[in-house]
Amino acid sequence: MPAYPTIASARDRFVLDHRPLRPANDAWARPRVVVEDECAADGGMARVATIFLTGRECPWRCVMCDLWMHTTVGDTPAGAIVAQIAAAREPLASAWPVDVVKLYNAGSFFDPRAVPTSDYPAIAAQLRGVSRVIVESHPSLIGERTMRFVDALQRTSAGGRTPVLEVAMGLETANPDALERLNKRMTIGTFVASASTLRHAGLALRTFLLISPPFVPYDQQDHWLEHSIDLAIDCGASVVSLIPLRTGNGAIDALVANGLAQPPAMADIERSAALALGRAAGTPARAFVDLWDLPRFSSCTLCVDRRLARLDRINRTQRDAPAVICPRCSAESA
């Protein structure tokens, strides 16, 4: 197994060389849509539609990323993102209007090769009537195009309610060495500066952090997670979203084989949720754990559903819930 490179360009090659085959994705196909409730800033529940858009892959080669599997090789054609959003609204007839729309395009929204800037007005028109729009972006792309999209949202509302724009950015970890080795091609300073730009523009920030990021020793994971949460909140994050490290993208599997990464167990995820809840207490921020595919992190089929339900309850209420007591897990750990 080749060693993990120390040079960024070689890390790009490492990530690409370890990838499985990319599925054939169509930028004109109807996107997947998930409708769920999320705890809002006022403590109520917001109805959220997440539209998983298909477009060009992000130009960065982050070692932990598996979103490239849902992207296209070439540039996103003009009009394709608009068509996907329009198609997504059809099955939402019973749920629309939703309060919040997440446009998750498996890349960076403000990359013009992934979301053409010429599509901004038409995208904004599709979002008329919602209270909040959430997009994902690499911190390095926050700037002029961000404000152009804000302008499109304002022009489309034309006297009505202008949606709040919330930008989700991946900090991943505040451990500077681990962040550099993740190959995100950004520093903590990059993130802080981009968060400041959003704050001064009156835009909201959502921050993604990894549970069990690579290159951080196990006995330091909790320390660095707490430090990462504090940094995100200090930067004005209204939401801190914890993403468990997943295998399956090739590069992470290679790091696991080299002893440089280890996906979390369910107990690690539950502990991380408690840490995040504690750090967010008394602040305007909410702390969520990403529940997607969470059963893969459990080795016990007896209690996994109850553990998932508990984490979902914590996400919804922003309060701790009684721990799950499992006779099988207790017996195995005795």
FENCORPE-V978397 format. One record per residue. N is the residue number from 1. RES is the residue in one letter. PHI is phi in whole degrees, -180 to 180 (999 if undefined). Layout:
n=<N;N>
res=<RES;RES>
phi=<PHI;PHI>
This chain:
n=<1;2;3;4;5;6;7;8;9;10;11;12;13;14;15;16;17;18;19;20;21;22;23;24;25;26;27;28;29;30;31;32;33;34;35;36;37;38;39;40;41;42;43;44;45;46;47;48;49;50;51;52;53;54;55;56;57;58;59;60;61;62;63;64;65;66;67;68;69;70;71;72;73;74;75;76;77;78;79;80;81;82;83;84;85;86;87;88;89;90;91;92;93;94;95;96;97;98;99;100;101;102;103;104;105;106;107;108;109;110;111;112;113;114;115;116;117;118;119;120;121;122;123;124;125;126;127;128;129;130;131;132;133;134;135;136;137;138;139;140;141;142;143;144;145;146;147;148;149;150;151;152;153;154;155;156;157;158;159;160;161;162;163;164;165;166;167;168;169;170;171;172;173;174;175;176;177;178;179;180;181;182;183;184;185;186;187;188;189;190;191;192;193;194;195;196;197;198;199;200;201;202;203;204;205;206;207;208;209;210;211;212;213;214;215;216;217;218;219;220;221;222;223;224;225;226;227;228;229;230;231;232;233;234;235;236;237;238;239;240;241;242;243;244;245;246;247;248;249;250;251;252;253;254;255;256;257;258;259;260;261;262;263;264;265;266;267;268;269;270;271;272;273;274;275;276;277;278;279;280;281;282;283;284;285;286;287;288;289;290;291;292;293;294;295;296;297;298;299;300;301;302;303;304;305;306;307;308;309;310;311;312;313;314;315;316;317;318;319;320;321;322;323;324;325;326;327;328;329;330;331;332;333;334>
res=<M;P;A;Y;P;T;I;A;S;A;R;D;R;F;V;L;D;H;R;P;L;R;P;A;N;D;A;W;A;R;P;R;V;V;V;E;D;E;C;A;A;D;G;G;M;A;R;V;A;T;I;F;L;T;G;R;E;C;P;W;R;C;V;M;C;D;L;W;M;H;T;T;V;G;D;T;P;A;G;A;I;V;A;Q;I;A;A;A;R;E;P;L;A;S;A;W;P;V;D;V;V;K;L;Y;N;A;G;S;F;F;D;P;R;A;V;P;T;S;D;Y;P;A;I;A;A;Q;L;R;G;V;S;R;V;I;V;E;S;H;P;S;L;I;G;E;R;T;M;R;F;V;D;A;L;Q;R;T;S;A;G;G;R;T;P;V;L;E;V;A;M;G;L;E;T;A;N;P;D;A;L;E;R;L;N;K;R;M;T;I;G;T;F;V;A;S;A;S;T;L;R;H;A;G;L;A;L;R;T;F;L;L;I;S;P;P;F;V;P;Y;D;Q;Q;D;H;W;L;E;H;S;I;D;L;A;I;D;C;G;A;S;V;V;S;L;I;P;L;R;T;G;N;G;A;I;D;A;L;V;A;N;G;L;A;Q;P;P;A;M;A;D;I;E;R;S;A;A;L;A;L;G;R;A;A;G;T;P;A;R;A;F;V;D;L;W;D;L;P;R;F;S;S;C;T;L;C;V;D;R;R;L;A;R;L;D;R;I;N;R;T;Q;R;D;A;P;A;V;I;C;P;R;C;S;A;E;S;A>
phi=<999;-65;-69;-73;-68;-101;-101;-58;-64;-71;-67;-56;-64;-58;-63;-67;-67;-95;-74;-74;-65;-80;-63;-80;-108;-114;-70;-105;-80;-65;-80;-75;-131;-123;-112;-151;-99;-134;-63;-90;-62;-87;92;-82;-106;-105;-85;-120;-109;-100;-106;-90;-81;-113;-161;-64;-66;-60;-73;-92;-117;-66;-67;-92;-75;-121;-70;-58;-63;-108;-116;-104;-77;-88;-61;-70;-65;-58;92;-68;-65;-61;-63;-65;-65;-62;-66;-67;-72;-62;-73;-92;-55;-82;-105;-84;-82;-86;-79;-134;-122;-101;-103;-104;-106;59;-151;-117;-60;-92;-84;-65;-85;-98;-130;-57;-63;-65;-87;-53;-60;-71;-63;-59;-63;-69;-101;-59;103;-87;-90;-150;-123;-117;-127;-106;-155;-66;-55;-67;-98;-75;167;-61;-69;-59;-70;-66;-70;-58;-62;-64;-63;-68;-66;-70;-67;42;94;-90;-80;-88;-63;-74;-94;-116;-108;-95;-125;-87;-87;73;-161;-91;-73;-63;-68;-65;-61;-65;-77;-68;71;-77;59;-146;-117;-60;-61;-60;-64;-61;-64;-67;-62;-65;-60;-63;-62;-69;-88;77;-100;-91;-124;-118;-118;-97;-127;-84;-90;65;-64;-61;73;-110;-56;-57;-75;-112;-61;-64;-58;-75;-66;-61;-64;-67;-62;-60;-63;-61;-67;-62;-82;97;-63;-85;-138;-116;-110;-94;-116;-63;-64;-117;-87;115;-94;94;-67;-66;-60;-67;-66;-61;-63;-89;76;-101;-153;-152;-58;-73;-86;-58;-63;-66;-66;-64;-67;-64;-62;-66;-63;-65;-61;-67;-71;-81;-59;82;-118;-74;-81;-109;-119;-122;-109;-68;-95;-62;58;-64;-56;-62;-92;-107;-101;-122;-76;-73;-117;-60;-66;-70;-68;-64;-64;-65;-65;-63;-64;-63;-58;-74;-101;58;-134;-65;-131;-54;-65;-84;-104;-116;-63;-70;-64;-64;-68;-70;-90;-74>
